[in-house]
Structure formats: C-alpha cells, structure tokens
Amino acid sequence: MNYTACIQPMETYLKITVSGTMESLEDMADFAELLSRMGEEYGLRWMLLDEKRLKKHLDVLDAYRLAEADITMQAAIRGVRIACMPNPEDIEFARNMETILHNRSISYRIFGDEDEAAAWLTR
C-alpha cells in the first residue's frame, strides 16, 4: 500500500483525502474495504473522495474487476453514494470508473470542485 487516507466525518458524509499511489487492483480493493469499514463505523453511506494528490497506475480492466467484486455489490445494496475529485492526470480512468460503477447501480460521480461534489452528495 503506497497511499495514505485521511478520513474526516462531516455531518452527512465522510470526506476522505487520499495521496500517494495506487499500484494494483489489490490496492484499490483494500481502499474499497477501508471505505466500507469507515462508512459502517460512522454510520454514513455517502463519501467525498479527494484524490487530487493520488496517482493511479491502474487500467480499465482493474476497474471492471473491482466492480465485479462482492464489496461493490454490497455497496450497491447499502445505497452508497460517492463523489470523487480525481487527479487531473487520471480523469480518463475516473470517467471509465464512473461508467462501470453506474452500470452496477453504484452512485459514483466525478467532480472538479468540492462544493459541487458536496452539493451532489447532500441533495
């Protein structure tokens, strides 16, 4: 694991600021597990991911494999909603992730602005 995550509970969602690198599908799956545990611990299903300082060395197949994992299906059942502010260098990957997760009934949208992301989460 080559990334760090700072978790800040807000009133109705968790704000997670992530920095470093994600090198593998395992890193992404571990991060998904962390989000799930933190959501349960704080009793929150909405999350704002600030990934502007995170570099992902992943491809679309990694995103697809994560989307097929049990953790993703459980998130869909629980009604998880995720607003993500990706690193500008990873915008194409983020858009692919958005489409793949949307096709699996996960509310996941990418944003460039934190205020817009928070507004979408809390509407």
C-alpha positions in Angstrom: 0.0 0.0 0.0 1.6 3.2 -1.2 -1.2 5.7 -0.3 -2.5 7.4 2.8 -6.1 8.3 3.6 -7.2 11.0 5.9 -10.8 10.4 7.0 -12.9 13.3 8.2 -16.5 12.8 9.2 -18.8 15.6 8.1 -22.4 15.9 9.1 -23.9 13.6 6.4 -20.9 12.2 4.7 -17.3 11.2 5.1 -14.6 13.3 3.4 -11.6 11.1 2.5 -8.4 12.8 1.3 -6.1 10.4 -0.4 -2.5 10.9 -1.5 0.3 8.7 -2.9 -0.1 6.0 -5.5 -2.3 3.0 -6.1 -0.3 0.4 -8.0 -2.7 -2.6 -8.2 -6.1 -4.0 -8.1 -5.3 -5.2 -4.6 -4.6 -1.5 -3.5 -8.0 -0.5 -4.9 -9.8 -3.4 -3.3 -8.1 -2.6 0.1 -9.2 1.0 -0.3 -12.8 -0.1 -1.0 -12.7 -2.2 2.2 -11.4 0.8 4.1 -14.3 2.9 2.8 -16.8 0.2 3.7 -15.4 -0.2 7.3 -15.3 3.6 7.9 -18.9 4.0 6.5 -20.1 1.4 8.9 -18.1 2.8 11.8 -19.5 6.3 11.3 -23.0 5.2 10.1 -22.6 7.1 6.8 -23.2 5.9 3.3 -22.1 9.0 1.4 -18.4 9.8 0.7 -16.5 12.6 -0.8 -13.1 11.3 -2.2 -10.4 14.0 -2.7 -8.0 12.1 -4.9 -6.3 15.1 -6.4 -2.9 14.0 -4.9 -3.4 10.4 -5.7 -1.8 8.8 -8.8 -3.4 5.6 -10.0 -1.3 3.2 -12.0 -4.3 1.1 -13.0 -6.3 0.3 -16.1 -9.9 -0.2 -17.1 -9.7 -3.9 -16.5 -8.8 -3.2 -12.9 -11.8 -1.0 -12.5 -14.0 -3.7 -14.1 -12.7 -6.4 -11.8 -13.3 -4.2 -8.7 -16.8 -3.5 -10.0 -17.4 -7.3 -10.1 -16.2 -7.9 -6.5 -18.5 -8.6 -3.6 -17.6 -5.3 -1.9 -19.1 -3.4 -4.8 -22.3 -5.4 -4.8 -22.6 -4.8 -1.1 -22.2 -1.1 -1.6 -24.9 -1.1 -4.2 -27.3 -2.8 -1.8 -26.4 -0.4 1.0 -27.1 2.6 -1.2 -23.5 4.0 -1.1 -23.0 7.3 -2.9 -19.5 8.5 -3.8 -18.4 11.9 -5.2 -14.8 11.7 -6.4 -12.4 14.5 -7.2 -9.7 12.7 -9.2 -6.2 13.7 -10.0 -6.4 15.5 -13.3 -3.9 13.1 -14.8 -6.3 10.2 -14.0 -9.5 11.8 -15.4 -10.0 9.2 -18.2 -9.7 6.4 -15.7 -12.1 8.2 -13.4 -14.7 8.6 -16.2 -14.4 4.9 -17.0 -14.8 4.1 -13.3 -17.9 6.3 -13.2 -19.5 4.4 -16.1 -18.6 1.0 -14.9 -19.9 1.6 -11.4 -23.1 3.3 -12.7 -23.8 0.2 -14.7 -23.7 -1.7 -11.4 -26.1 0.6 -9.6 -23.4 2.5 -7.7 -23.9 6.2 -7.4 -20.4 7.4 -8.3 -19.7 10.8 -9.9 -16.6 12.7 -10.6 -16.2 16.4 -9.9 -13.6 19.1 -10.2 -15.0 21.2 -7.4 -15.5 20.2 -3.8 -18.6 22.4 -3.3 -20.3 20.8 -6.3 -19.4 17.4 -5.1 -20.7 18.1 -1.6 -23.9 19.6 -3.1 -24.5 16.4 -5.1 -23.9 14.2 -2.1 -26.3 16.1 0.1 -29.2 16.7 -2.3 
